[in-house]
Amino acid sequence: MGITEYQIERQKISLKPCPFCGGEARLKKHQRLEQTWYVQCSKCGIRTIYSTQAPYESWKDAMKCAVNQWNARVENGKID
């Protein structure tokens, strides 16, 4: 069995460490909700809200939305 498009996309993603504890972040797909993604810290368990694929967008867009939520940081009053 070869590598899937989903696995290739996950390998391209770069997640910042947890802003609270510095733990490793992991992109996860919800087990029961189709095309629903979130990012969660493997150390403290904090996570983003669910990002669900809208009818007009690709699953890649929903995945990227969860990643962007996680990677957003506020520095000096501005979102980075």
BELUR-V320841 format. One record per residue. N is the residue number from 1. RES is the residue in one letter. SS is DSSP state (hx for helix, st for strand, lp for the rest). Layout:
BEGIN
n:N res:RES ss:SS
n:N res:RES ss:SS
END
This chain:
BEGIN
n:1 res:M ss:lp
n:2 res:G ss:lp
n:3 res:I ss:lp
n:4 res:T ss:lp
n:5 res:E ss:hx
n:6 res:Y ss:hx
n:7 res:Q ss:hx
n:8 res:I ss:hx
n:9 res:E ss:hx
n:10 res:R ss:hx
n:11 res:Q ss:hx
n:12 res:K ss:hx
n:13 res:I ss:lp
n:14 res:S ss:lp
n:15 res:L ss:lp
n:16 res:K ss:lp
n:17 res:P ss:lp
n:18 res:C ss:lp
n:19 res:P ss:lp
n:20 res:F ss:lp
n:21 res:C ss:lp
n:22 res:G ss:lp
n:23 res:G ss:lp
n:24 res:E ss:lp
n:25 res:A ss:st
n:26 res:R ss:st
n:27 res:L ss:st
n:28 res:K ss:st
n:29 res:K ss:st
n:30 res:H ss:lp
n:31 res:Q ss:lp
n:32 res:R ss:lp
n:33 res:L ss:lp
n:34 res:E ss:lp
n:35 res:Q ss:lp
n:36 res:T ss:st
n:37 res:W ss:st
n:38 res:Y ss:st
n:39 res:V ss:st
n:40 res:Q ss:st
n:41 res:C ss:st
n:42 res:S ss:lp
n:43 res:K ss:lp
n:44 res:C ss:lp
n:45 res:G ss:lp
n:46 res:I ss:lp
n:47 res:R ss:st
n:48 res:T ss:lp
n:49 res:I ss:lp
n:50 res:Y ss:lp
n:51 res:S ss:st
n:52 res:T ss:st
n:53 res:Q ss:lp
n:54 res:A ss:lp
n:55 res:P ss:lp
n:56 res:Y ss:lp
n:57 res:E ss:lp
n:58 res:S ss:lp
n:59 res:W ss:hx
n:60 res:K ss:hx
n:61 res:D ss:hx
n:62 res:A ss:hx
n:63 res:M ss:hx
n:64 res:K ss:hx
n:65 res:C ss:hx
n:66 res:A ss:hx
n:67 res:V ss:hx
n:68 res:N ss:hx
n:69 res:Q ss:hx
n:70 res:W ss:hx
n:71 res:N ss:hx
n:72 res:A ss:lp
n:73 res:R ss:lp
n:74 res:V ss:st
n:75 res:E ss:st
n:76 res:N ss:lp
n:77 res:G ss:lp
n:78 res:K ss:st
n:79 res:I ss:st
n:80 res:D ss:lp
END
